[in-house]
Amino acid sequence: MLRWFGVTKNQYIGLFALGFAFFVLQELPYIVMPLIPLQANPLMEMQDKSIVLNVFEKTLGISCIVTMLFLVRGDAKWFSLRTSGEIVFFSVAMAAIAGYFVGWIFYFNGFQTLPVILCFLVALPPIYYAFIGLWRGNYVLAVLGGAFLTAHLSNVWNNLK
């Protein structure tokens, strides 16, 4: 855990290196997608219907990644499950990423319905980031994750409806 300079009493601009692994974990389905032959791929063929929703969604998504990687709590450890809150928040984040992978298994096997896409592939990544934020005491990330959830669901639902 690197802390470069303080921005508040207990928040620092720094580097949460494990956050990079969490980001890659979430991106893994997109990394392997070119290796999987799909008859249809509605997510990759989706056309944006609203520039405003698209910009809002992308800005919040990128903000989640940047905040997870570079905003660190002063007393944070590299990895900690010391308190019951940390255990619960980390468990919810891991359940969200596990559900996300289940959704991708459905998607890669041709179950590409709107409910599968919205519930598993769209809703779970922002939840994953929000709960990583709660686990790490990074409340800016938790709030951004909640806002990203709304924007992500709204944009994808608007594009696929």
Backbone bond lengths (Angstrom), bond angles and torsions (degrees), N, CA, C in turn:
res aa  C-N    CA-C-N  psi(-1)  N-CA   C-N-CA  omega(-1)  CA-C   N-CA-C  phi
1 M - - - 1.445 - - 1.520 107.97 -
2 L 1.288 116.04 120.57 1.464 120.26 178.10 1.521 109.54 -106.69
3 R 1.318 116.56 138.40 1.457 123.17 175.11 1.519 107.19 -122.91
4 W 1.338 116.52 116.89 1.459 119.76 -176.81 1.525 112.20 -92.48
5 F 1.335 116.60 -52.56 1.466 118.48 176.80 1.518 109.49 -156.25
6 G 1.326 114.89 151.41 1.451 121.68 -176.09 1.517 112.64 -78.34
7 V 1.329 115.22 143.36 1.464 120.69 174.20 1.526 110.54 -116.01
8 T 1.338 116.93 -24.55 1.459 122.88 171.80 1.523 106.26 -141.16
9 K 1.320 115.76 -173.93 1.465 119.97 -178.06 1.534 112.19 -57.48
10 N 1.346 117.59 -38.18 1.468 119.95 -175.57 1.534 113.01 -129.93
11 Q 1.318 118.46 13.54 1.468 121.54 178.39 1.524 108.61 -118.73
12 Y 1.313 114.72 137.42 1.460 120.94 -175.99 1.513 110.73 -130.28
13 I 1.317 115.27 148.47 1.456 119.56 164.15 1.525 104.25 -79.47
14 G 1.310 115.31 126.78 1.457 120.38 -176.99 1.511 109.11 -164.70
15 L 1.307 115.96 -148.10 1.466 120.43 179.91 1.513 109.92 -141.47
16 F 1.322 115.41 122.70 1.457 123.01 171.96 1.525 105.39 -102.18
17 A 1.331 116.42 89.09 1.466 121.99 -173.27 1.521 112.43 -60.47
18 L 1.332 117.75 -35.35 1.462 120.10 177.85 1.529 110.76 -62.40
19 G 1.325 116.56 -25.73 1.459 120.81 176.71 1.516 112.28 -59.28
20 F 1.317 116.74 -32.04 1.471 119.52 177.04 1.517 110.30 -63.26
21 A 1.329 117.45 -40.57 1.470 120.79 177.19 1.525 110.48 -64.55
22 F 1.333 117.42 -39.19 1.464 120.37 177.47 1.530 111.05 -63.83
23 F 1.318 116.83 -38.60 1.460 121.10 177.46 1.533 110.74 -65.51
24 V 1.323 117.46 -47.46 1.468 121.13 179.84 1.530 110.22 -61.73
25 L 1.320 117.51 -38.19 1.461 121.47 177.60 1.526 110.64 -58.15
26 Q 1.318 116.70 -42.71 1.466 120.72 179.64 1.530 111.35 -70.42
27 E 1.300 118.06 -31.29 1.464 122.10 -179.12 1.527 113.28 -85.65
28 L 1.313 118.13 -9.58 1.462 122.65 -175.37 1.536 114.14 -50.96
29 P 1.325 120.57 -43.73 1.471 119.04 178.71 1.534 113.05 -60.04
30 Y 1.323 116.87 -35.79 1.465 119.79 178.51 1.523 111.13 -71.51
31 I 1.332 116.51 -28.66 1.460 120.99 178.27 1.528 110.47 -70.45
32 V 1.336 117.12 -40.18 1.472 120.04 -178.46 1.527 113.40 -87.72
33 M 1.328 117.71 -13.67 1.463 120.97 -176.89 1.528 113.90 -52.40
34 P 1.339 120.45 -42.50 1.469 119.09 179.79 1.535 113.62 -62.43
35 L 1.308 117.33 -18.62 1.460 121.26 -179.88 1.523 112.93 -87.89
36 I 1.327 116.88 -7.68 1.463 121.74 -176.56 1.521 109.07 -110.55
37 P 1.349 116.90 117.86 1.468 118.86 179.26 1.538 110.69 -71.74
38 L 1.320 115.91 121.11 1.460 121.22 179.16 1.528 109.48 -115.69
39 Q 1.331 115.80 134.25 1.462 118.77 175.97 1.522 110.71 -71.80
40 A 1.312 115.90 -35.70 1.466 121.49 176.79 1.526 107.53 -135.99
41 N 1.311 115.22 150.27 1.457 120.04 179.71 1.530 108.80 -144.92
42 P 1.336 115.90 73.93 1.469 118.97 -174.97 1.527 114.49 -58.90
43 L 1.314 118.06 -31.44 1.469 119.21 179.75 1.524 112.06 -66.23
44 M 1.310 116.72 -40.95 1.463 119.75 -177.91 1.534 111.87 -81.83
45 E 1.318 116.77 -18.39 1.465 121.02 179.87 1.521 111.78 -98.00
46 M 1.317 117.43 -0.41 1.454 122.98 -175.73 1.534 110.75 -65.57
47 Q 1.302 115.49 133.46 1.464 122.43 176.45 1.526 108.79 -101.79
48 D 1.323 116.60 132.56 1.458 120.19 179.52 1.519 109.88 -74.00
49 K 1.336 115.29 128.41 1.466 121.43 -179.99 1.521 112.56 -96.15
50 S 1.326 116.78 -18.22 1.467 120.82 -178.61 1.523 109.57 -133.35
51 I 1.316 115.70 115.11 1.464 120.26 177.71 1.527 110.09 -63.91
52 V 1.306 117.36 -38.46 1.466 121.33 -178.34 1.528 110.52 -64.24
53 L 1.348 116.69 -50.24 1.463 119.42 178.55 1.525 111.31 -61.25
54 N 1.316 117.01 -41.02 1.461 121.28 -179.07 1.537 110.92 -62.70
55 V 1.326 116.93 -46.41 1.461 120.51 179.87 1.530 110.35 -64.66
56 F 1.329 116.54 -43.17 1.463 121.35 179.54 1.531 109.91 -60.72
57 E 1.335 116.70 -47.22 1.465 121.82 179.92 1.534 111.59 -61.43
58 K 1.314 116.93 -49.13 1.469 120.82 -177.60 1.533 110.69 -64.86
59 T 1.323 117.51 -41.03 1.459 121.44 179.75 1.526 110.74 -62.60
60 L 1.331 116.59 -44.45 1.463 119.57 179.56 1.529 111.38 -68.26
61 G 1.328 117.97 -39.43 1.463 121.16 178.44 1.513 111.81 -62.35
62 I 1.314 116.58 -46.81 1.472 120.92 178.44 1.526 110.23 -65.26
63 S 1.329 116.90 -38.59 1.470 121.03 178.63 1.529 110.94 -62.20
64 C 1.330 116.96 -36.88 1.471 119.95 177.07 1.522 110.59 -61.35
65 I 1.324 116.45 -46.20 1.469 120.23 -178.49 1.534 110.44 -63.96
66 V 1.312 116.16 -48.87 1.470 120.93 -178.22 1.532 109.98 -61.24
67 T 1.315 116.76 -44.41 1.465 120.93 -179.01 1.527 110.94 -65.57
68 M 1.347 116.93 -41.12 1.460 119.99 178.89 1.530 110.68 -62.35
69 L 1.311 116.34 -40.68 1.460 120.23 -175.83 1.526 113.64 -78.48
70 F 1.334 117.36 -37.01 1.464 119.63 -166.92 1.527 116.70 -117.58
71 L 1.326 119.37 -1.74 1.469 120.75 174.65 1.523 107.15 -112.08
72 V 1.320 116.46 114.54 1.461 120.97 -174.97 1.529 110.71 -125.07
73 R 1.312 114.94 145.04 1.456 121.55 176.75 1.526 108.42 -76.11
74 G 1.306 116.55 142.27 1.458 121.49 -175.35 1.512 114.40 -59.60
75 D 1.330 117.53 -36.69 1.460 120.32 -177.05 1.527 112.67 -99.81
76 A 1.313 117.42 10.38 1.465 120.95 -176.87 1.526 111.26 -71.34
77 K 1.300 114.46 143.62 1.460 122.12 174.81 1.527 107.99 -97.76
78 W 1.323 115.34 166.59 1.465 120.13 178.71 1.522 110.52 -57.23
79 F 1.336 116.52 -44.26 1.466 122.53 177.07 1.516 106.94 -149.12
80 S 1.322 116.53 128.79 1.456 119.35 -177.48 1.521 110.94 -145.10
81 L 1.318 114.27 135.45 1.465 122.36 170.72 1.535 107.40 -133.45
82 R 1.325 116.32 48.74 1.468 122.00 -175.78 1.512 113.00 -76.94
83 T 1.318 117.89 -36.18 1.461 120.65 -174.30 1.523 110.34 -108.37
84 S 1.320 115.56 162.51 1.472 119.14 177.91 1.529 110.17 -64.91
85 G 1.324 117.60 -33.85 1.465 120.49 176.59 1.510 111.86 -62.39
86 E 1.334 116.49 -45.61 1.464 119.91 177.90 1.528 110.90 -60.54
87 I 1.313 117.13 -40.85 1.467 121.07 179.99 1.523 110.30 -64.05
88 V 1.320 116.84 -46.23 1.474 120.67 -179.22 1.527 110.73 -64.73
89 F 1.328 117.93 -48.88 1.462 120.59 -177.07 1.526 111.71 -64.63
90 F 1.330 116.74 -42.21 1.455 119.70 177.74 1.531 110.48 -64.76
91 S 1.321 117.49 -40.54 1.467 121.31 179.25 1.524 111.40 -63.12
92 V 1.317 117.36 -41.62 1.469 120.22 178.06 1.529 110.04 -65.03
93 A 1.330 117.26 -41.69 1.470 120.11 177.67 1.523 110.54 -60.71
94 M 1.325 117.66 -43.20 1.468 120.51 -179.76 1.529 111.44 -69.94
95 A 1.340 117.25 -34.45 1.464 120.21 174.90 1.525 110.27 -65.48
96 A 1.322 116.79 -38.20 1.468 120.38 178.50 1.520 110.97 -64.14
97 I 1.333 117.56 -43.75 1.468 119.06 -179.46 1.527 110.10 -70.35
98 A 1.323 118.08 -34.16 1.473 120.70 176.65 1.532 109.97 -64.77
99 G 1.331 116.83 -44.36 1.468 120.34 176.75 1.519 111.72 -62.47
100 Y 1.303 116.30 -36.47 1.468 122.29 176.91 1.526 110.08 -60.76
101 F 1.334 116.87 -44.72 1.468 119.94 178.40 1.528 111.50 -66.43
102 V 1.329 117.31 -37.19 1.471 120.50 174.85 1.526 109.44 -59.92
103 G 1.329 116.45 -43.65 1.463 120.58 177.54 1.520 111.96 -59.63
104 W 1.324 117.06 -40.63 1.464 119.84 178.34 1.525 111.48 -67.19
105 I 1.316 117.40 -34.55 1.471 119.49 175.94 1.530 109.09 -61.58
106 F 1.336 116.91 -45.34 1.470 120.38 175.36 1.532 110.31 -58.20
107 Y 1.324 115.48 -50.31 1.463 120.99 -176.66 1.524 111.29 -58.81
108 F 1.330 117.05 -47.44 1.465 121.03 -179.11 1.522 112.44 -66.68
109 N 1.339 117.03 -20.12 1.464 121.53 177.65 1.520 112.84 -97.02
110 G 1.329 116.98 14.13 1.460 121.58 173.26 1.513 116.07 93.18
111 F 1.320 118.53 -1.53 1.462 120.99 176.99 1.523 107.27 -87.40
112 Q 1.329 115.59 85.52 1.465 121.93 -171.46 1.525 111.67 -116.99
113 T 1.322 115.22 42.94 1.458 120.23 -179.81 1.530 110.09 -76.16
114 L 1.307 115.40 160.22 1.464 120.39 179.03 1.534 111.81 -58.34
115 P 1.353 119.25 -44.61 1.473 117.84 178.09 1.537 113.35 -61.72
116 V 1.327 118.41 -39.55 1.468 120.73 177.88 1.523 109.73 -63.36
117 I 1.312 116.24 -46.80 1.463 119.94 -178.99 1.531 110.76 -62.42
118 L 1.327 117.19 -49.16 1.463 120.12 -176.56 1.529 112.74 -68.48
119 C 1.323 117.31 -44.21 1.471 120.40 -175.05 1.521 113.08 -74.53
120 F 1.324 116.58 -42.21 1.463 119.46 -174.50 1.529 113.49 -95.48
121 L 1.317 117.22 -45.84 1.462 120.19 -170.50 1.524 113.58 -92.32
122 V 1.314 117.12 -24.65 1.466 120.36 -176.44 1.532 111.53 -102.13
123 A 1.320 118.10 -46.22 1.464 120.54 -175.69 1.527 113.15 -75.57
124 L 1.321 117.46 -35.78 1.462 118.88 -171.53 1.530 115.75 -71.66
125 P 1.344 121.12 -35.50 1.472 117.47 177.18 1.537 114.24 -61.13
126 P 1.341 119.91 -44.49 1.469 117.43 176.96 1.535 112.74 -63.78
127 I 1.330 116.49 -35.23 1.462 120.20 176.86 1.528 109.64 -64.23
128 Y 1.323 115.79 -42.41 1.468 122.69 176.76 1.534 110.13 -55.74
129 Y 1.324 116.75 -49.42 1.462 120.38 -179.54 1.526 111.90 -66.61
130 A 1.323 117.50 -41.39 1.461 120.57 179.63 1.529 110.80 -60.60
131 F 1.331 116.38 -42.69 1.462 118.76 -178.45 1.523 112.66 -76.75
132 I 1.322 118.23 -26.75 1.462 119.08 169.54 1.528 108.27 -63.50
133 G 1.329 116.92 -41.12 1.460 120.75 177.06 1.521 111.79 -60.47
134 L 1.323 117.75 -44.59 1.467 120.56 178.54 1.527 110.65 -65.06
135 W 1.320 116.72 -42.16 1.469 121.12 178.67 1.528 111.35 -59.59
136 R 1.327 116.32 -41.39 1.465 121.62 -176.38 1.528 112.84 -85.83
137 G 1.337 118.21 -4.31 1.461 120.25 -174.78 1.514 111.23 71.59
138 N 1.324 116.36 22.78 1.466 123.03 179.66 1.533 106.51 -99.89
139 Y 1.333 115.57 83.67 1.460 120.31 -172.89 1.517 112.77 -71.99
140 V 1.315 117.32 -22.52 1.469 119.90 173.32 1.527 108.57 -63.55
141 L 1.325 117.62 -44.43 1.466 121.33 177.42 1.524 110.82 -63.69
142 A 1.322 117.66 -40.35 1.465 120.33 179.29 1.531 111.25 -60.72
143 V 1.319 116.71 -44.42 1.476 120.79 179.44 1.532 110.39 -67.95
144 L 1.328 116.75 -44.18 1.469 119.89 177.60 1.524 111.00 -60.63
145 G 1.337 116.96 -39.71 1.465 120.58 177.77 1.517 111.26 -61.24
146 G 1.322 117.50 -41.29 1.468 120.65 176.81 1.516 112.30 -63.80
147 A 1.323 116.56 -42.97 1.468 120.40 177.77 1.532 110.51 -66.98
148 F 1.326 116.45 -39.40 1.465 121.15 177.87 1.525 110.47 -62.47
149 L 1.328 117.56 -37.90 1.466 121.17 177.31 1.523 110.48 -57.03
150 T 1.312 117.01 -48.90 1.463 121.21 -179.61 1.528 111.27 -63.39
151 A 1.312 117.11 -47.04 1.471 120.92 -178.18 1.524 111.53 -66.80
152 H 1.325 117.06 -41.87 1.466 121.75 -178.17 1.528 110.40 -65.07
153 L 1.329 116.42 -48.41 1.468 120.03 178.11 1.525 110.92 -61.32
154 S 1.325 117.26 -45.41 1.460 121.09 -178.17 1.513 111.58 -61.98
155 N 1.325 117.28 -45.82 1.462 120.71 -177.22 1.524 111.76 -67.09
156 V 1.329 117.59 -48.51 1.466 119.64 -177.43 1.527 110.22 -67.78
157 W 1.331 118.03 -41.64 1.462 119.63 177.60 1.524 110.11 -60.52
158 N 1.321 117.43 -43.93 1.465 121.37 178.20 1.524 111.66 -61.01
159 N 1.317 116.89 -38.46 1.469 120.52 -178.10 1.529 113.47 -75.52
160 L 1.322 117.63 -30.50 1.460 120.61 -174.59 1.522 114.78 -101.99
161 K 1.329 117.74 -11.04 1.481 119.62 -176.87 1.508 112.02 -66.98
